[in-house]
Amino acid sequence: MTVQVRNQLVRKIDTDNHVICFNPSKHGKITGSRFLAVLGKDNYTSDFKAACLIARIYSEFEPTKYTEAGDKIEPIIRSYVRDNWDVLLKDRMSLSEGDVITVEEPVDKRDCHYDHFGSEPIFGGLVDGYLRLNGTRKAILEIKTSSHRDDWADGKVPEGYLLQASLYAELAGLDTIVFAVGFLEDEDYDEPEAWVPTDDNTKIVVMHKKDISEEMEYAEDWFKRFILRGMTPKWTDRDECVIDNFIQREVTFLSGELVCTINKLIDSYGKCDTSEMENEIKHALAGKMLTDNDRIKYEHNGYVFQVKKVDGQCVLTITRS
C-alpha cells in the first residue's frame, strides 16, 4: 500500500483528545465512497479516516486485482449498454416506440480535476456515465463488477452502492439510476480485458434514486463541523493504522543485553513457550516507554518485532517482514 502524509497541513496532533487539527484551506469534498464513511456505513473507513482523506492530510492507494479488473471492465460494460440498449433498457425504462437511448461518456477525470461536480462546494465525485433519452440526460449510469451474484438477486442493490449513486443522481438533478453489473469468475480477474458481457454474466437494474435528503443534511453538517473548522472527529482503536502514520516517535534505546534477548525471542518464536522472555522484555521497556505514542520497531532474521504502549501497557507483536 502506498501511503502519503502531508504533515505540512497538520497544525496539531492532539493525543489527549484523539483529534488532528489541520489547515482547512486545501480540503477536498465528500465523494460517494466518503459519503458512506461520514454516515458510519463503511465497514473499512471511519469518519476520522474520511476526514483525513478529505482534508488531504492523508492518502493511500493499494491496487488489487479487483480494482484493476473493475477499471478494465468498466469501458467494456459501457460499450455493451451502448450497443444493446434496446434489448437491455426498453422494457426496464418503459420506453415508447421511437425513443432512443444513447450513452454519454464521462468526462476524463484528469480533465475535471477528478470531480464531475466542480460547482458543488461540499459534495463531489466521478460518475461512470449518463444515459440520454432522445438527446436529454435521463439517468446516471453506474457500472459495477462483482463476484457475488446474491448481493444483486431479485433486483436488490447493495445499500452502499445505492447511497453513492443516489448522491450522484441528486447532484446531477436526475431521478433515475441504471446499474450495469458484470459478474466475474475467479479466472476473469487474471485476464479482465478478455471478459465478454453476456445475458448470463451481466445484470441491469433500473431504479428511482433513494431519498437521501436527511443523509445529505447530516453529511453537510459534519463537513461544516469538522472540515471547515480544520479538525477531525476523534480517532479510535480502529484508526490505529492511520494515526500511526502521523505519530512517528520511536524509542531507539536498546541495550546490547536487551537486543540479545529480543533476538532469542524472535528465533524461538513459534517453536516453544516464549512468555517468560516476552515478560522480561516488557518489564525492561515499561519504564522507558513513557507515552502511548512511544514505540519500538526492530527487525531480525526476516521478522519485525514491535512494542507499543497501549493504555499504559506494553503490547508486543512479532510478524514476518
N, C-alpha and C positions, 0 to 999 in steps of 0.2 A: 504494500500500500504506500502510495506517495502522500505525505502529509506536509502541509506548509502552514507555519505560524507566522503571522505578521505582528511581531512584538512592537513595531513602531507605532501601531494603532492602539496598543494596550496602555491604559493610563494607570491601572492599579489591579493587582490580583488580591482580593480581599479573602484571605484564608479563614478569617473568623466568621464571616457571613456567607462564605462559599459563593461569591459572585465575582465577575470580572467587569471592571469599568473600562470603557473604550471610547475612542474618538468616533462620534456618530456621523461624521461628515462623509464617510466613504461607504456607507451601508448599501446593501442591495435590497431585494424585495422578497416578499413571501410568494414563492413559486408553488406549483401544485404539490410537489413532494414535501416541501417545508410546511405547507398548509396543514398537512396531516400531523406533523410533529408538533406544531403550535397547538393543535386541538387535542394532543395527547393520544392520537390514534395511530402512531407509528411505532411498531414493535422494536425498531432498530435505532431510532433517532429521538432523543428527548428534546424538550423545548429549549433546554440550555444549549445543547449542541446546535439546534436550529438557529438560535440567536448568534452563536459564534460564526456560523456559516453566513448568515445574513449580514452581520457586522463586518464580514470579510477579515476577521482576525484569525480565522482557521479555515482550512480547506483540506479535503482528502479525495483521493481518487484511487480506486482499485479495480482495474479492468478484469472482468471474469468472462468465462465462456458464454455466460448468459447475456451480459451486456453487449458483448461483441456480436453474438448471434442476433440480438434484437436490432442492433444498428444495421446489420447487413440485410436482414429480412424486411425491415420497415419499407424500403422502396419497392420490394417485390410485392408486398401486400397492397401497397398503394396503387401500383400498376394493375394488380388483379381486380381491385374495386373499380378502377377507371375503365378497364376493358370489359367488365361483366356487370356493370351497374344495373342493366335492365333485368337481369336474372336475380341479382342479389338484393336489389332495393325496390323494385317496382311495387311488389305487394307489401313489403315491410314499411314503406313510406307512403303507402296509399296514393301512388302516383296516378294521374289521369292520362288518358290517351294523348299522345303528343308531347307529354312532359319529357324533358331531357335533363339528366344529371351529369355534371362534369366535376372532376376532382381538381381542386385548386392546390397546387404545391405550396408548402410553407416557405416563407422567406428564409433563405440560408441564415443560420444562426450567427455566422460571422458578419453578416451584413446588417444585423439589427442589434448588435451588442448582446446577443444571447437572450433576447427578450422580444416577443411578438406584441407586447402591450406596453410600448415605451411611454405612452402618455399617462399611464396609470401610476399614481405616486406610491402605492403600497403593495399591490399585487402584480405579479408578472409571470412569465414562463414561456415555454415553447410548445406549440401545438403540432400535431402530425399532419395537419392539412384541414381543408374545408370542403364541404360538398355544396355545389351551386345547383339550384333548381331554376332552369330556364334563365341562367345568367346571374341569378341573385343568390347570395350566400344564404344557405338554408340550415346547415348543420356543421358542428365540429366533427372532424374525423379523428378518432383515437385508435391507434394501431398498437396492439399488444402481442407478445409471444408468451406462451405458457406450456408447461408440461403437465398441467393439472386440469384436465377436462371437467372434473366435477365442480370446480370453482365457478364454471360458466354454464352448468347444467340448467335446463328449464328456464332459460332467459335470465338467469341470475348474473349479476355483475359484482365483483368484489367491492366492498364498501369504499376502500381507499381509492380505487380507480374511478368510482362514480363521483366521489367528492372532488377529485382532481379535475375530472372532465367537466363537472358542473361549474367549477370555478372558472375554467376557461370559457365555457359557454356564456356564463354571466358577463365576463369581461368583454366577450365578443358581441354581446347583445343578441344571442341566439338561444332558442329554446330546445333544439333537438341535438342529440348526441348519437353518432354512429360509431359503435365499436367494431373493429375488424380484428379478430383474434386468430393468430396462427398457432396451432398445436404442434409441438415438436417432440420427436422421439430422441432418445439419448444420442443416437448416431448423427442426428441433424446438427447438434452443437459442434461436431467436429468439422463439418463442411456446410455451414449455413447458406452460403451463396448458391449451393446446389438444390436447396429446398424449393419445391414446386407446390404452390397452393392448389387445393382441390376442394370439392364439396365436403370431403370427409375430414380434412385437416384444417379447415378454415371456417370460422363461425362469425356471422354478422348479427349484432344486436342493436336495434334502434330503440331509443327511449327518450322520454322527456327529461330534461335536466331536473335534478333534485333542488328543492327549495333550500338554499344554504344561507339565507339572509341572517339567521342567528349565528351560524358559524363564522360568516364573514365579519359580522359585528364584533364577535369575540376576538377574532384574529386582528382586526383593526385596533381594538383597544389594547391588545397585547403588544402590538407594534409600537404604539404611542407610549405605552408604559415602560417598555424596555429599550427598543432600538433607538427611538428618537431621544431618549434620555441618556443613552450611552451606558447601559447596564444590563447584564444578562440576568435571567432568572437564576435561582440557586442551583448549583450543581449537587448531584447526589452520587452515591457509590456507583450508580450506573454509568456515570460520566468520567470515571477514573481514567479511561484510555484517552479521553480528550484533554482533561486538565493536566495529565502528566506531560503533555507536550508543551505546556506553558511553564510548568514548575520544574526546573532542571537543576535544583540544588542537589548536588551529590556529595555524600560523605566519602572522602577519599583516603582517610586514615585507616590503614590495615597493617597491623604489626606482622612481622615475619612469622611469629608463632601462630597468629590467627589465620594467616594465609595457608599455612601448612594444614591446619585443622579443616579449613574450607576445602582445600584440595582433596583431603582424605574423605571428607563427606561426599564430595561430587563423585569420586572414584568408587565409593561404596554404595552410591545411590541406587536403589532398586535391587541390591544384592543382599543386603542384610538390614537389621534394625539400626537406623541412624538417629533415633530420637535423642540419645544421650549427647551425641555430637551437636545436633541441632540446638538443644537446650544450652549447651556450653557456648555456642556462637551467639545465641540471642542474649545470654547473660552478659557476655563480653561487650556487646554492642549497645545494650539497653541504655547505659548512662551516657553514651556518646551521641546517640541519635536523639536530638532534643525535641524536634517537632515532627508533625505529620508530613512535612514537606521533605524531610531528610530521607535519603535512600542510599543503598549500596548496590552497585552492579559490577559483577566480576565474572570473567569468562575463563574456562579451563576445560581442555580436552573435549571441545565441542558442546559444552553445556554452559548455560547462563545461570549464575547464582545471583539472586536478588533478595535484598531485605528492605522492607518498607515499614514505616511506623504508622499504624492504623489505630486510631482511638487509644493512643498511648502504648500499644503493644507492638512488639516486633513481629512481623509476618515474613516468613522465609519461603521462597519458591525456587525450584530448580527446573529449568526447561532446556530442551535442545536448542542450540543456536542455529 
